[in-house]
Amino acid sequence: MELTPAVAGLVCTDCGSEFGFDIDQRCPDCEGTLEPTYEYDTVAPGDLFDAGPETGQWQFDALLPFTSDSAITAAEGSTPLVAADRLVDELGVGEVYIKDEGRNPTGTVYDRGMSLAVTALSGHADPDSIEPVALASTGNSGQSAAAYLGRLGLRSYAFVPSRTAFSNKAMINVHGGQMRVVGGRYPDAAAAVDDQLATDYYSLQEFTTPYRHEGAKTVAFELYADLGELPDVVFVPTSTGELVAGIAKGFEELVEIGAVESTPTVVAVQPTSCSPIAAAVERGLDAPEPWAHPDTIIGELEVPDPAGGAQAVAALDRLDGEAVTVDDSDSLESATRIAQHEIIEMGAAGGAAAAGAWNWHEAGAFTGDETVVLLNTDSGVKSPDVLRSHLMGQGV
Ligand SMILES: [Zn+2]
């Protein structure tokens, strides 16, 4: 990979130590999370948004660590921002858009960060020497990792809990990755990576690689590029904290380079039965405490001990954001209603964003003229059984 002119290095979000790009896992000093820093005064809004005919997230490489020419990419990003006029009336706001991340190469928002992380990996002098590459996943990120690592021909392992959707399990193998199904829930899969791999491995875990949450920030850039301004409120289905932390950083960088004056309200949405980040926000904690008994039907959101919990809480604090919880039945009802009316393959996790907006409406939190964005984090075709089961409960 080739570094961009504005990127300065990597900084530890815990201890503040600075590093070069030879380090691409956790902080050697304190095990904290690293992330790229930039010389913001060298980047003008035109550098970021006047990419010419280039499409996809790498058109924004003025504020990415690596150049688009050197990227491992399948044109992720540039996902549609679909106007949902029916929801405008139902929610009583000015405009509603669904940012459809299901349209990414493997049907998930995580393709963005995976493209950056695997590009970083391609910069190793001898990538083969760091095999195997491994991560634990609720499903989508494992599928994405297998796809992107296939471009480099690297041996990879995705550790998934047994409840992971069949489509994810199948496609991890179809993309050439190896898979270990671990009994139990997501924390069991995470623990199994160390327990079952006999050798050292290169981790693509979120917040272990500096780049997965960094990739999520391009969602923020695209919202500005498509709307010509930032929306007022963005509802983000939240599990690991990767999306909240990354998208918030993107909004803050738009302020840094002078494109906008203020950031939107970011609302993290979690299932009532697994909401460690929302609980931390409500209780005023700096970091979540592990959720003792997670039990949500939406597997992608069942992350009881989020790796980026502290980063997400800090981001919500900086942006005056909020966190809300939603019942599974409301998330599935929202996902299926949007699928029925808006020509979108709305995922079960994405339904949580819409259910969060409904909660705001019922609480009278909208003033009536906002531009609202709902993030559909994955394609509905990844978990049709979960969505269909909701209809069965209604006798359909
Ligand atoms: Zn550190």
Boltz pocket constraint, residues with backbone or C-beta under 6 A from the ligand:
constraints:
  - pocket:
      binder: B
      contacts: [[A, 12], [A, 13], [A, 14], [A, 15], [A, 16], [A, 17], [A, 27], [A, 28], [A, 29], [A, 30], [A, 31], [A, 32]]
      max_distance: 6.0
